[in-house]
Amino acid sequence: MSQAQNTLPHSQFDTHGLPRSQQFAAWREAVNVVFDTQTMEARDTGFQTSVSAYLVADVVLGSIRTGAQRYDRSNAKIGRDGHDQYVLQFYMGGSCRVRDGAQQSCTQPGDLFIVDAAQPLATETTRSEFLNLAVPRRLLAPLLNTPDQHSMRVLRGTEPTVALLREHLGALYRHAPQMTQASALAVLPATLQLAASAINASVNPEHQPAVQQCVFVSICRYLEEHLSAPQLSVEQVGFAFGISRATLYRLFEKEGGFATYVRERRLRRCREMLADPARSAMSIADIAAAHGFTDAANFARAFRRSMGLSPRAVRMLALNGNAVPAQNASVDDWRYWMSLMR
């Protein structure tokens, strides 16, 4: 669809006009860009779903109404599509439950549910209505204390920072039709900071001091820019930021240590490259070596432990044709916007 000059791109999806027998199939094809899903509605009732979404700078903000269903995101799908974003969902009606014996989390109206697309997911929802904010990891992770520890978390809507974020996103969605792209760019940093505040405040009552957290965020950004540098080390980072080895170790203690953090980020970068069909001519060994993994066997073992799939399996899944945007998705389509978050 064409967009008025300087206004925010807007995309809509609705199964209302389809025959009941085709409604869920249409929704399943649309959402398959990120999730596999199974209906929990009676077959003869159809599957009423509507999506209204805006591309707000680099994030996607939408309102979704949909039927009862199960969502899944497996290691195989993660390896196949390479998506790497957070999805923040405020359930205003209905609920979302984690299908995991170790977690009995279930949302109440107003609660925030967090999806980390880089990690497996298994949930179940009733008929529901929710605000949905999809954010590329590169934008939000540097602002989080523990960026890899939020998959399938429920944050209670009664928490002050969570309530502030809910009200902010609601206002942003209501005003989106009148916003320009320039105003969206201006408000995005505040939106991301508020989201990070809500998530960080709920981790535990013992937060890093503000100065230490600022240094930690800066170091994480530095590491992202130098993951392929063979000389990346504790000494190099300490010199770059003027801090001691002991301080650096303390900053990354919650991440399993500095070396663990760097290794996991390098493995994820390798996964992104393996899942990119445009890089299919680059060998697995070359991709590994470019990120500091000089022993192919050790790399394969570490990759499988972290990702649940072998490097070769990730590449083959990406090349099977399922990693492209959903069929019939255009540049003005929310499915296309989501497909770019890798």
Buried (B, 14 or more C-beta within 10 A) or exposed (E): EEBEEEBBBBBEBBBEEBEBEEBBEBBBBBBBBBBBBEBBBEEEEBBBBBBBBBBBBBBBBBBBBBBBBBBBBBBBBBBBBBBBBBBBBBBBEBBBBBEEEEBEBBBEBBBBBBBBBBBBBBBBBBBBBBBBBBBBBBBBBBBBBEBBBBBBBBBEBEBEBBBEBBEBBBEBBEEBEEBEBEBBEEBBEEBBEBBBBBBBBBBEEEEBEEEBBEBBBEBBEBBBEBBEEEEBEBEEBBEEBEBEEEBBBBBBEBBEEBEEBBBBBBBBBBBBBBBBBEBEEBEBBEBBBBBBBEEBEEBBEBBBEBBBBBBEBBBBBBBEEEBEBBEEBEEBBBBBBBBBBB
